[in-house]
Amino acid sequence: MTAGDVDSREQQVLDRIDRARRRRPKVREERITMAHGSGGKATHTLIEAIFLDAFRNPLLEPLEDSAQLSFNGSRVALTTDSYVVSPLFFPGGDIGDLAVNGTVNDLSVAGATPLYLSAGFILEEGFPVADLNRVTESMRDAATAAGVHVVTGDTKVVQRGKADGCYINTAGIGLIERDVNLGVARARPGDAIIVSGPIGDHGVTIMLARGELDIEADVQSDTAPLNGLAGALLDAVPGVRAMRDATRGGVATILNEIARAADAGVLVSEDAIPVRPEVRGACELLGIDPMYVACEGRLVAVVPGEDSGRAVAALRAHALGAEASVIGHVTAGQPGIVQLKTAFGGTRIVDLLVGDPLPRIC
Amino acid sequence: MRFVDEFRDADKAHALAARIAALCEPGRQYKLMEVCGGHTHTIYKHGLEDYLPESITLVHGPGCPVCVIPMGRVDDAMHLASQPDVIMTSFGDMMRVPGSKGSFFDAKAQGTDIRMVYSPLDSLKIARQNPDKRVVFMAIGFETTAPSTAMTMLRAAAEGLTNFSVFCNHVTIVPAIKAILDSPDLRLDGFLGPGHVSTVIGCRPYEFIARDYGKPVVVAGFEPLDILQSIYMLMLQLSQGRSEVENQYSRVVPWNGNMVALAAIAETMELRPYFEWRGLGFISQSALRVREKYAALDAELLFEVPGVRVADPKACQCGEVLKGVLKPWECKVFGTACTPETPIGTCMVSPEGACAAYYNYGRMHRNRVLEITQVSRS
């Protein structure tokens, strides 16, 4: 058998896999498993096969972080997010500022100015009122910092053992005042992909804060409101194609969403991706890839290649974007596939995450 | 990051790759087996095959502890986990391994108390915290993880814990390598020896491979440069017509192994007469069970274990992949019916499994990789 035969047989297999991957997603499990909440493949399948199937409409279909609505000529972004992080308090933040910043960020990456939030609390019988005070105070401070107001809310209490202390849901609306049209489907070959700072801080912080691993490191959550940073980027580069905030599933998940939605390839360089040494070290010890670890204050932006210099400069001029870097590009090759040029010099695929290394991260 | 980046230096890799290429005899094909799943993972994670000439093929061996667990043992474990008052603990890798009635993840979703632990010692903590429950640790792995199971048993015995036991599935690497060497459908030129296993058993147990089978062995570390250097050492032996056991991973692996760890294993465990390996079938004296002295910690004695043998799914060709007869993509169900999210075979489950590694990291055309590499360099 010649090398050519092997190549063409291998190609047939790869094509077959490609077709299998494009089939309509279906939830095969009989019950929900933790993997369905991981932000990875199972989450995508769940959303597309169950939720999108049930609620399908043109506003939902783009599956962006926020829905974009129009009222009498005004463009409004609407989003919602629930927070079940464990532990509730961790270095750099708590469930309260996470619940505000997460929703602010989902609005910000839609190009919106976040305005108003709702807050729903599910509290467990026996939850200390002092802890609830701490949580609401940090929500208030985070809202002030982001320039938003919590204007409506809801409270439910469940029996002891039916929730883990406190769960929070926030929804938010914001006004899209700029003439922007953002979406990962707009990415084109040649576009640059930028992250606004070191990745994986939040996920590693939570993992270590749980104290199950007997590892200590000086890391803290990067939870922060991204509206200022996103605004600075849009001011400098009005032609931004898309923005995302990298939460569950990490930067790798966003890159896959870009590749799929744009039906293009994505090639990133491991060398160029900022990761703090402490985070890299912890990931190395635990055998996880920082590319999949959650952030709570990092922006991933797709900008036309020629604008990348201006975009990075604008991000770096902002306190939250000091370490912004171009990590790779959208390519014309292998649509739907994300490839990583490793620091070692090889190339590999970065696929959606399977399974859940780290449940309840936000 | 110190002590890591030094072993991932691209310039050194280029230099090593050139030296490896220079050792290839024109027209000769080389098949080298990396025995350990950890090596498979490194090879794909760093894109190491990009550095190798076409004439060198890496064959992924049986050294992934999750991949060699037969379905029947998974069913047995699920049965144990479903007993009243039982908390089953297990390494994360085991969670998605399919038995005939689903995986641990599925059982967990149905209410079975299965918990992931990073160390077997964490199971003791759970046992102490839950005195009214019976904690069973699903012990898997080669000689690498057997010492930590052994130490856990010793500690449980010393503490007099009565609600902790071990479902022992530890296997030993040498009989598996021998089964592969004796398998008629395989031709290998040399072995990258399993570095982690060797930290415990040392290098001596591989001497028969070099002596009786005439194949060189280089015990290899787990960073990409470790593996490239080990391939270079293997190619050097082949070019000089030598077959010896060499130790590339000498910064960690002592030639005679770790006596303390070996003593702990010997104290608590003994060889089983035979054990079923997924895809490889029954191999005599290839696995460990709990010694009678520690019967009070042996879940197989404390509980009724069905011990039913479950045939591998027909479509699954894990056995051929484990032996290196088939490349992952040559399996009939690879990437279509069998994917990391819905694995049929164990090789698709663990990140160390050849199929999962290939699917997650390597599922692309070699030539295309070169094109992309050139583009990104320009």
Interface residues (C-beta under 8 A of the other chain):
Chain A: A3 D7 R9 E10 Q11 V13 L14 R16 I17 A20 R28 E29 E30 R31 I32 T33 M34 A35 K41 A42 T45 E212 L213 L267 S269 P277 R280 G281 E284 G287 T331 G333 Q334 I337 Q339 K341 T342 A343 F344 G345 G346 T347 R348 I349 D351 V354 G355 P357
Chain B: M1 V4 D5 R8 D9 A10 A13 H14 Y44 K45 H46 G47 L48 E49 D50 Y51 E54 G92 M95 R96 F105 D106 K108 A109 Q110 Y118 D122 P224 W329 E330 F334 G335 T336 T339 P340 E341 T342 P351 Y359 N360 Y361 G362 R363 M364 H365 R366 N367 R368 V369 E371 I372 T373 V375 S376
